[in-house]
Amino acid sequence: MLEAEPAKEVPTGLVQVLPDTVRLLAAEYEAIHTTGGSKLFPGSPESSSWNPNCYRIGWEDEDEIVELVVCPPDDTVYELDWWAGSVEKSENPKVSRYPSIYHWIAYDFALLTEEPQ
């Protein structure tokens, strides 16, 4: 399940350099929360320490351990797990790639609705 906060104004600033799919999402939604605790904030990107040419557009978890990043102009979403099962933060995150923000949302939703084996 998704809960979305409508965009309050037309996105400006950093949003304009983001990939098309993220800009379109930012034009509609200020923030998107998933049942699993993920939070996307496409309208408020932040610089990512992972790569100076990339921007954080959300967190996959409530503890802000798994960062969601895009690197314009590419639509790919990178899920960066800085802890990856460790007790200490790593210098090099475990990286998962999704073709677009919509693919990541579908994957996140599928995780929550998957039947146990």
C-alpha positions in Angstrom: 0.0 0.0 0.0 1.2 3.5 -0.8 0.4 6.8 0.9 1.2 9.9 -1.0 1.4 13.5 -0.1 0.4 15.7 -3.1 3.0 18.2 -4.4 2.4 21.6 -2.9 4.0 23.5 -5.7 5.7 23.1 -9.0 9.2 21.5 -8.3 12.2 23.7 -8.9 15.9 23.7 -8.2 17.6 20.3 -8.2 14.4 18.5 -9.3 14.9 20.0 -12.8 18.1 17.9 -13.3 16.6 14.6 -12.2 15.6 11.9 -14.6 12.2 12.4 -16.4 10.5 9.6 -14.5 11.4 11.2 -11.1 10.5 14.7 -12.3 7.1 13.5 -13.3 6.6 11.8 -9.9 7.8 15.0 -8.1 5.3 17.1 -10.1 2.5 15.0 -8.5 3.8 14.0 -5.1 5.9 15.6 -2.4 6.5 12.3 -0.6 5.4 8.7 -1.0 5.4 6.3 2.0 5.1 2.5 1.5 3.7 0.0 4.0 7.2 -1.4 4.4 8.5 1.8 5.8 10.1 3.2 2.7 9.9 7.0 2.0 10.4 8.6 -1.3 10.8 12.4 -1.6 11.2 13.0 -5.3 10.4 16.7 -4.9 13.2 17.2 -2.4 16.4 15.5 -3.7 19.6 15.7 -1.6 23.2 15.2 -2.6 24.5 11.7 -2.2 27.9 10.9 -0.7 28.1 7.8 -2.9 28.6 9.8 -6.1 28.8 13.6 -6.4 26.7 13.4 -9.6 23.9 11.5 -7.9 20.9 12.5 -5.7 19.1 10.8 -2.8 15.4 10.6 -3.5 14.4 8.4 -0.6 15.1 5.8 2.0 14.1 2.2 1.7 13.8 1.8 5.5 12.7 3.7 8.5 16.2 3.7 10.0 17.7 5.4 7.0 20.2 2.7 6.3 19.3 1.9 2.7 19.5 5.0 0.4 17.6 5.4 -2.9 19.6 7.3 -5.4 19.4 8.5 -9.0 22.2 9.7 -11.3 20.9 12.0 -14.0 20.1 11.8 -16.8 19.7 8.0 -16.4 16.3 6.7 -15.0 18.1 3.9 -13.1 17.4 3.8 -9.3 20.2 2.6 -7.1 19.4 1.0 -3.8 22.5 1.5 -1.6 22.6 -0.7 1.5 25.4 0.8 3.6 25.2 -1.9 6.3 24.4 -5.0 4.2 24.0 -7.3 7.2 27.0 -5.9 9.0 27.1 -4.3 12.5 29.1 -1.3 11.1 28.5 1.0 8.2 30.5 0.0 5.1 32.5 2.4 2.9 31.2 0.7 -0.1 27.5 -0.1 -0.1 25.8 -3.2 -1.5 24.2 -1.8 -4.7 20.9 -3.0 -6.3 19.7 -1.5 -9.6 16.2 -0.9 -10.9 15.4 0.4 -14.4 13.3 3.3 -13.0 11.6 4.6 -9.9 8.4 2.8 -11.0 10.3 -0.6 -11.1 11.6 0.1 -7.6 8.1 0.9 -6.3 6.7 -2.3 -7.9 9.5 -4.4 -6.4 9.0 -2.9 -3.0 5.3 -3.6 -3.2 5.9 -7.2 -4.4 8.2 -7.8 -1.3 5.3 -7.0 1.0 2.7 -9.0 -0.8 4.9 -12.1 -1.5 3.5 -15.3 -0.1 5.9 -17.2 2.2 7.2 -20.4 0.7 
